[in-house]
Amino acid sequence: MKKTILCLSLITMLSCTAQTPNETMEKEVKITLNGYLEAGDKNDVNALEPFLNDNFRVAVFDLEKEATSILDKETYTSFIKDKKFGGYTRTTDYHSIAFIGQNMATVQITLTSEGKPTLKNFYTLVKDKSGWTVLQDFVTLVK
């Protein structure tokens, strides 16, 4: 009887602490996105590259101009390298992470840094054989 109770208690504890597939994917997505953000904050294109999907793009919506600009991967990485973008640490506030099957995710976050515009970002990430990469960074500048 004691062995049965001990076994049931152990199974219950393990099942409560085991991660679900979505928790595991959420952790992987956050690791990818945090690496992407950190590399940009440091203007480190070499560190940034592994986080970018081959079809990566940035879509920036500027409230003042009421216009959207699209930057391809090459343009974006050149802006990071030339320090037109990035170069300062930001605070990340995650609002939501949603998955479409096992290979796509959308992430909504707000990025803040003292003295800089607040950015509201919607990211699209994809997973292939090599892992998660950022496909799109949709940015809205908030003054």
mmCIF file of the C-alpha atoms, coordinates in Angstrom:
data_MODEL
# 
_entry.id   MODEL 
# 
loop_
_atom_site.group_PDB 
_atom_site.id 
_atom_site.type_symbol 
_atom_site.label_atom_id 
_atom_site.label_alt_id 
_atom_site.label_comp_id 
_atom_site.label_asym_id 
_atom_site.label_entity_id 
_atom_site.label_seq_id 
_atom_site.pdbx_PDB_ins_code 
_atom_site.Cartn_x 
_atom_site.Cartn_y 
_atom_site.Cartn_z 
_atom_site.occupancy 
_atom_site.B_iso_or_equiv 
_atom_site.pdbx_formal_charge 
_atom_site.auth_seq_id 
_atom_site.auth_comp_id 
_atom_site.auth_asym_id 
_atom_site.auth_atom_id 
_atom_site.pdbx_PDB_model_num 
ATOM 1   C CA . MET A 1 1   ? 0.000  0.000  0.000   1.00 0.00 ? 1   MET A CA 1 
ATOM 2   C CA . LYS A 1 2   ? 2.799  2.417  0.918   1.00 0.00 ? 2   LYS A CA 1 
ATOM 3   C CA . LYS A 1 3   ? 4.578  1.633  -2.364  1.00 0.00 ? 3   LYS A CA 1 
ATOM 4   C CA . THR A 1 4   ? 1.403  2.318  -4.322  1.00 0.00 ? 4   THR A CA 1 
ATOM 5   C CA . ILE A 1 5   ? 0.875  5.680  -2.617  1.00 0.00 ? 5   ILE A CA 1 
ATOM 6   C CA . LEU A 1 6   ? 4.544  6.578  -3.142  1.00 0.00 ? 6   LEU A CA 1 
ATOM 7   C CA . CYS A 1 7   ? 4.359  5.641  -6.847  1.00 0.00 ? 7   CYS A CA 1 
ATOM 8   C CA . LEU A 1 8   ? 1.148  7.617  -7.364  1.00 0.00 ? 8   LEU A CA 1 
ATOM 9   C CA . SER A 1 9   ? 2.624  10.635 -5.578  1.00 0.00 ? 9   SER A CA 1 
ATOM 10  C CA . LEU A 1 10  ? 5.767  10.472 -7.709  1.00 0.00 ? 10  LEU A CA 1 
ATOM 11  C CA . ILE A 1 11  ? 3.776  10.164 -10.948 1.00 0.00 ? 11  ILE A CA 1 
ATOM 12  C CA . THR A 1 12  ? 1.579  13.113 -9.927  1.00 0.00 ? 12  THR A CA 1 
ATOM 13  C CA . MET A 1 13  ? 4.621  15.266 -9.128  1.00 0.00 ? 13  MET A CA 1 
ATOM 14  C CA . LEU A 1 14  ? 6.332  14.428 -12.405 1.00 0.00 ? 14  LEU A CA 1 
ATOM 15  C CA . SER A 1 15  ? 3.230  15.095 -14.465 1.00 0.00 ? 15  SER A CA 1 
ATOM 16  C CA . CYS A 1 16  ? 2.812  18.501 -12.826 1.00 0.00 ? 16  CYS A CA 1 
ATOM 17  C CA . THR A 1 17  ? 6.384  19.562 -13.584 1.00 0.00 ? 17  THR A CA 1 
ATOM 18  C CA . ALA A 1 18  ? 6.690  18.158 -17.114 1.00 0.00 ? 18  ALA A CA 1 
ATOM 19  C CA . GLN A 1 19  ? 6.557  20.749 -19.881 1.00 0.00 ? 19  GLN A CA 1 
ATOM 20  C CA . THR A 1 20  ? 3.860  20.552 -22.498 1.00 0.00 ? 20  THR A CA 1 
ATOM 21  C CA . PRO A 1 21  ? 4.842  20.774 -26.177 1.00 0.00 ? 21  PRO A CA 1 
ATOM 22  C CA . ASN A 1 22  ? 3.553  24.380 -26.326 1.00 0.00 ? 22  ASN A CA 1 
ATOM 23  C CA . GLU A 1 23  ? 5.638  25.350 -23.271 1.00 0.00 ? 23  GLU A CA 1 
ATOM 24  C CA . THR A 1 24  ? 8.716  23.860 -24.924 1.00 0.00 ? 24  THR A CA 1 
ATOM 25  C CA . MET A 1 25  ? 7.999  25.666 -28.214 1.00 0.00 ? 25  MET A CA 1 
ATOM 26  C CA . GLU A 1 26  ? 7.333  28.919 -26.336 1.00 0.00 ? 26  GLU A CA 1 
ATOM 27  C CA . LYS A 1 27  ? 10.701 28.612 -24.604 1.00 0.00 ? 27  LYS A CA 1 
ATOM 28  C CA . GLU A 1 28  ? 12.455 27.949 -27.938 1.00 0.00 ? 28  GLU A CA 1 
ATOM 29  C CA . VAL A 1 29  ? 10.717 30.927 -29.588 1.00 0.00 ? 29  VAL A CA 1 
ATOM 30  C CA . LYS A 1 30  ? 11.691 33.248 -26.725 1.00 0.00 ? 30  LYS A CA 1 
ATOM 31  C CA . ILE A 1 31  ? 15.315 32.077 -26.904 1.00 0.00 ? 31  ILE A CA 1 
ATOM 32  C CA . THR A 1 32  ? 15.361 32.808 -30.648 1.00 0.00 ? 32  THR A CA 1 
ATOM 33  C CA . LEU A 1 33  ? 13.668 36.182 -30.301 1.00 0.00 ? 33  LEU A CA 1 
ATOM 34  C CA . ASN A 1 34  ? 15.842 37.238 -27.364 1.00 0.00 ? 34  ASN A CA 1 
ATOM 35  C CA . GLY A 1 35  ? 18.967 36.303 -29.359 1.00 0.00 ? 35  GLY A CA 1 
ATOM 36  C CA . TYR A 1 36  ? 17.692 38.321 -32.326 1.00 0.00 ? 36  TYR A CA 1 
ATOM 37  C CA . LEU A 1 37  ? 16.992 41.348 -30.120 1.00 0.00 ? 37  LEU A CA 1 
ATOM 38  C CA . GLU A 1 38  ? 20.269 41.127 -28.225 1.00 0.00 ? 38  GLU A CA 1 
ATOM 39  C CA . ALA A 1 39  ? 22.324 40.936 -31.441 1.00 0.00 ? 39  ALA A CA 1 
ATOM 40  C CA . GLY A 1 40  ? 20.518 44.021 -32.777 1.00 0.00 ? 40  GLY A CA 1 
ATOM 41  C CA . ASP A 1 41  ? 20.984 45.878 -29.493 1.00 0.00 ? 41  ASP A CA 1 
ATOM 42  C CA . LYS A 1 42  ? 24.736 45.237 -29.851 1.00 0.00 ? 42  LYS A CA 1 
ATOM 43  C CA . ASN A 1 43  ? 24.868 45.967 -33.610 1.00 0.00 ? 43  ASN A CA 1 
ATOM 44  C CA . ASP A 1 44  ? 26.393 42.504 -34.066 1.00 0.00 ? 44  ASP A CA 1 
ATOM 45  C CA . VAL A 1 45  ? 25.441 41.325 -37.564 1.00 0.00 ? 45  VAL A CA 1 
ATOM 46  C CA . ASN A 1 46  ? 27.404 38.053 -37.207 1.00 0.00 ? 46  ASN A CA 1 
ATOM 47  C CA . ALA A 1 47  ? 25.403 37.146 -34.103 1.00 0.00 ? 47  ALA A CA 1 
ATOM 48  C CA . LEU A 1 48  ? 22.177 38.302 -35.786 1.00 0.00 ? 48  LEU A CA 1 
ATOM 49  C CA . GLU A 1 49  ? 22.442 36.207 -38.969 1.00 0.00 ? 49  GLU A CA 1 
ATOM 50  C CA . PRO A 1 50  ? 21.568 32.789 -37.462 1.00 0.00 ? 50  PRO A CA 1 
ATOM 51  C CA . PHE A 1 51  ? 18.265 34.189 -36.159 1.00 0.00 ? 51  PHE A CA 1 
ATOM 52  C CA . LEU A 1 52  ? 17.145 35.534 -39.552 1.00 0.00 ? 52  LEU A CA 1 
ATOM 53  C CA . ASN A 1 53  ? 15.154 33.440 -41.980 1.00 0.00 ? 53  ASN A CA 1 
ATOM 54  C CA . ASP A 1 54  ? 16.374 33.533 -45.596 1.00 0.00 ? 54  ASP A CA 1 
ATOM 55  C CA . ASN A 1 55  ? 13.170 35.427 -46.490 1.00 0.00 ? 55  ASN A CA 1 
ATOM 56  C CA . PHE A 1 56  ? 13.404 37.814 -43.515 1.00 0.00 ? 56  PHE A CA 1 
ATOM 57  C CA . ARG A 1 57  ? 11.891 41.272 -43.791 1.00 0.00 ? 57  ARG A CA 1 
ATOM 58  C CA . VAL A 1 58  ? 10.978 44.208 -41.580 1.00 0.00 ? 58  VAL A CA 1 
ATOM 59  C CA . ALA A 1 59  ? 7.750  46.139 -42.046 1.00 0.00 ? 59  ALA A CA 1 
ATOM 60  C CA . VAL A 1 60  ? 7.777  49.494 -40.227 1.00 0.00 ? 60  VAL A CA 1 
ATOM 61  C CA . PHE A 1 61  ? 4.604  51.508 -39.773 1.00 0.00 ? 61  PHE A CA 1 
ATOM 62  C CA . ASP A 1 62  ? 5.290  55.167 -38.939 1.00 0.00 ? 62  ASP A CA 1 
ATOM 63  C CA . LEU A 1 63  ? 2.297  56.866 -37.300 1.00 0.00 ? 63  LEU A CA 1 
ATOM 64  C CA . GLU A 1 64  ? 3.550  60.369 -38.166 1.00 0.00 ? 64  GLU A CA 1 
ATOM 65  C CA . LYS A 1 65  ? 3.935  59.582 -41.863 1.00 0.00 ? 65  LYS A CA 1 
ATOM 66  C CA . GLU A 1 66  ? 0.995  57.165 -41.889 1.00 0.00 ? 66  GLU A CA 1 
ATOM 67  C CA . ALA A 1 67  ? 3.091  54.942 -44.116 1.00 0.00 ? 67  ALA A CA 1 
ATOM 68  C CA . THR A 1 68  ? 4.685  51.516 -44.102 1.00 0.00 ? 68  THR A CA 1 
ATOM 69  C CA . SER A 1 69  ? 8.250  50.836 -45.199 1.00 0.00 ? 69  SER A CA 1 
ATOM 70  C CA . ILE A 1 70  ? 9.547  47.363 -46.073 1.00 0.00 ? 70  ILE A CA 1 
ATOM 71  C CA . LEU A 1 71  ? 13.174 46.417 -45.520 1.00 0.00 ? 71  LEU A CA 1 
ATOM 72  C CA . ASP A 1 72  ? 14.606 43.185 -46.906 1.00 0.00 ? 72  ASP A CA 1 
ATOM 73  C CA . LYS A 1 73  ? 17.200 41.130 -45.048 1.00 0.00 ? 73  LYS A CA 1 
ATOM 74  C CA . GLU A 1 74  ? 20.191 42.729 -46.779 1.00 0.00 ? 74  GLU A CA 1 
ATOM 75  C CA . THR A 1 75  ? 18.999 46.283 -46.093 1.00 0.00 ? 75  THR A CA 1 
ATOM 76  C CA . TYR A 1 76  ? 18.123 45.506 -42.478 1.00 0.00 ? 76  TYR A CA 1 
ATOM 77  C CA . THR A 1 77  ? 21.490 43.882 -41.710 1.00 0.00 ? 77  THR A CA 1 
ATOM 78  C CA . SER A 1 78  ? 23.310 46.800 -43.345 1.00 0.00 ? 78  SER A CA 1 
ATOM 79  C CA . PHE A 1 79  ? 21.327 49.215 -41.109 1.00 0.00 ? 79  PHE A CA 1 
ATOM 80  C CA . ILE A 1 80  ? 22.353 47.177 -38.055 1.00 0.00 ? 80  ILE A CA 1 
ATOM 81  C CA . LYS A 1 81  ? 25.992 47.053 -39.192 1.00 0.00 ? 81  LYS A CA 1 
ATOM 82  C CA . ASP A 1 82  ? 26.070 50.792 -39.947 1.00 0.00 ? 82  ASP A CA 1 
ATOM 83  C CA . LYS A 1 83  ? 24.339 51.508 -36.600 1.00 0.00 ? 83  LYS A CA 1 
ATOM 84  C CA . LYS A 1 84  ? 21.298 53.171 -38.185 1.00 0.00 ? 84  LYS A CA 1 
ATOM 85  C CA . PHE A 1 85  ? 19.228 50.664 -36.173 1.00 0.00 ? 85  PHE A CA 1 
ATOM 86  C CA . GLY A 1 86  ? 19.989 49.090 -32.816 1.00 0.00 ? 86  GLY A CA 1 
ATOM 87  C CA . GLY A 1 87  ? 22.912 49.864 -30.576 1.00 0.00 ? 87  GLY A CA 1 
ATOM 88  C CA . TYR A 1 88  ? 21.035 50.271 -27.300 1.00 0.00 ? 88  TYR A CA 1 
ATOM 89  C CA . THR A 1 89  ? 19.500 47.920 -24.779 1.00 0.00 ? 89  THR A CA 1 
ATOM 90  C CA . ARG A 1 90  ? 15.728 47.617 -24.687 1.00 0.00 ? 90  ARG A CA 1 
ATOM 91  C CA . THR A 1 91  ? 13.298 46.216 -22.171 1.00 0.00 ? 91  THR A CA 1 
ATOM 92  C CA . THR A 1 92  ? 11.080 43.494 -23.614 1.00 0.00 ? 92  THR A CA 1 
ATOM 93  C CA . ASP A 1 93  ? 7.488  43.034 -22.493 1.00 0.00 ? 93  ASP A CA 1 
ATOM 94  C CA . TYR A 1 94  ? 5.906  39.893 -23.983 1.00 0.00 ? 94  TYR A CA 1 
ATOM 95  C CA . HIS A 1 95  ? 2.144  40.179 -24.529 1.00 0.00 ? 95  HIS A CA 1 
ATOM 96  C CA . SER A 1 96  ? 1.294  37.019 -26.427 1.00 0.00 ? 96  SER A CA 1 
ATOM 97  C CA . ILE A 1 97  ? 2.712  34.029 -28.253 1.00 0.00 ? 97  ILE A CA 1 
ATOM 98  C CA . ALA A 1 98  ? 0.466  32.043 -30.580 1.00 0.00 ? 98  ALA A CA 1 
ATOM 99  C CA . PHE A 1 99  ? 1.344  28.941 -32.555 1.00 0.00 ? 99  PHE A CA 1 
ATOM 100 C CA . ILE A 1 100 ? 0.057  27.807 -35.921 1.00 0.00 ? 100 ILE A CA 1 
ATOM 101 C CA . GLY A 1 101 ? 0.781  24.106 -35.873 1.00 0.00 ? 101 GLY A CA 1 
ATOM 102 C CA . GLN A 1 102 ? 4.300  23.096 -34.886 1.00 0.00 ? 102 GLN A CA 1 
ATOM 103 C CA . ASN A 1 103 ? 6.248  25.322 -37.291 1.00 0.00 ? 103 ASN A CA 1 
ATOM 104 C CA . MET A 1 104 ? 4.893  28.873 -37.109 1.00 0.00 ? 104 MET A CA 1 
ATOM 105 C CA . ALA A 1 105 ? 4.511  31.359 -34.295 1.00 0.00 ? 105 ALA A CA 1 
ATOM 106 C CA . THR A 1 106 ? 3.444  34.948 -33.847 1.00 0.00 ? 106 THR A CA 1 
ATOM 107 C CA . VAL A 1 107 ? 4.731  37.012 -30.954 1.00 0.00 ? 107 VAL A CA 1 
ATOM 108 C CA . GLN A 1 108 ? 3.501  40.401 -29.779 1.00 0.00 ? 108 GLN A CA 1 
ATOM 109 C CA . ILE A 1 109 ? 5.880  42.455 -27.625 1.00 0.00 ? 109 ILE A CA 1 
ATOM 110 C CA . THR A 1 110 ? 6.620  46.031 -26.622 1.00 0.00 ? 110 THR A CA 1 
ATOM 111 C CA . LEU A 1 111 ? 10.212 47.269 -26.630 1.00 0.00 ? 111 LEU A CA 1 
ATOM 112 C CA . THR A 1 112 ? 11.149 50.274 -24.505 1.00 0.00 ? 112 THR A CA 1 
ATOM 113 C CA . SER A 1 113 ? 14.355 52.145 -23.851 1.00 0.00 ? 113 SER A CA 1 
ATOM 114 C CA . GLU A 1 114 ? 14.797 55.428 -22.040 1.00 0.00 ? 114 GLU A CA 1 
ATOM 115 C CA . GLY A 1 115 ? 14.997 58.354 -24.443 1.00 0.00 ? 115 GLY A CA 1 
ATOM 116 C CA . LYS A 1 116 ? 13.941 56.270 -27.464 1.00 0.00 ? 116 LYS A CA 1 
ATOM 117 C CA . PRO A 1 117 ? 10.559 55.707 -29.118 1.00 0.00 ? 117 PRO A CA 1 
ATOM 118 C CA . THR A 1 118 ? 8.534  52.795 -27.812 1.00 0.00 ? 118 THR A CA 1 
ATOM 119 C CA . LEU A 1 119 ? 8.205  50.006 -30.360 1.00 0.00 ? 119 LEU A CA 1 
ATOM 120 C CA . LYS A 1 120 ? 5.221  47.694 -30.611 1.00 0.00 ? 120 LYS A CA 1 
ATOM 121 C CA . ASN A 1 121 ? 6.361  44.618 -32.529 1.00 0.00 ? 121 ASN A CA 1 
ATOM 122 C CA . PHE A 1 122 ? 4.615  41.639 -34.047 1.00 0.00 ? 122 PHE A CA 1 
ATOM 123 C CA . TYR A 1 123 ? 7.031  38.892 -35.014 1.00 0.00 ? 123 TYR A CA 1 
ATOM 124 C CA . THR A 1 124 ? 6.461  35.892 -37.231 1.00 0.00 ? 124 THR A CA 1 
ATOM 125 C CA . LEU A 1 125 ? 8.806  32.977 -36.617 1.00 0.00 ? 125 LEU A CA 1 
ATOM 126 C CA . VAL A 1 126 ? 9.138  29.727 -38.539 1.00 0.00 ? 126 VAL A CA 1 
ATOM 127 C CA . LYS A 1 127 ? 10.719 26.438 -37.602 1.00 0.00 ? 127 LYS A CA 1 
ATOM 128 C CA . ASP A 1 128 ? 12.588 24.210 -40.012 1.00 0.00 ? 128 ASP A CA 1 
ATOM 129 C CA . LYS A 1 129 ? 15.294 21.542 -39.632 1.00 0.00 ? 129 LYS A CA 1 
ATOM 130 C CA . SER A 1 130 ? 17.747 24.037 -38.151 1.00 0.00 ? 130 SER A CA 1 
ATOM 131 C CA . GLY A 1 131 ? 15.292 25.482 -35.604 1.00 0.00 ? 131 GLY A CA 1 
ATOM 132 C CA . TRP A 1 132 ? 13.315 28.693 -35.174 1.00 0.00 ? 132 TRP A CA 1 
ATOM 133 C CA . THR A 1 133 ? 14.137 31.838 -37.176 1.00 0.00 ? 133 THR A CA 1 
ATOM 134 C CA . VAL A 1 134 ? 12.527 35.256 -37.460 1.00 0.00 ? 134 VAL A CA 1 
ATOM 135 C CA . LEU A 1 135 ? 10.650 35.578 -40.756 1.00 0.00 ? 135 LEU A CA 1 
ATOM 136 C CA . GLN A 1 136 ? 9.097  39.001 -40.215 1.00 0.00 ? 136 GLN A CA 1 
ATOM 137 C CA . ASP A 1 137 ? 9.439  41.862 -37.790 1.00 0.00 ? 137 ASP A CA 1 
ATOM 138 C CA . PHE A 1 138 ? 6.397  44.177 -38.040 1.00 0.00 ? 138 PHE A CA 1 
ATOM 139 C CA . VAL A 1 139 ? 7.131  47.359 -36.099 1.00 0.00 ? 139 VAL A CA 1 
ATOM 140 C CA . THR A 1 140 ? 4.917  50.256 -35.107 1.00 0.00 ? 140 THR A CA 1 
ATOM 141 C CA . LEU A 1 141 ? 6.671  53.310 -33.697 1.00 0.00 ? 141 LEU A CA 1 
ATOM 142 C CA . VAL A 1 142 ? 4.839  54.819 -30.722 1.00 0.00 ? 142 VAL A CA 1 
ATOM 143 C CA . LYS A 1 143 ? 5.950  58.267 -29.614 1.00 0.00 ? 143 LYS A CA 1 
# 
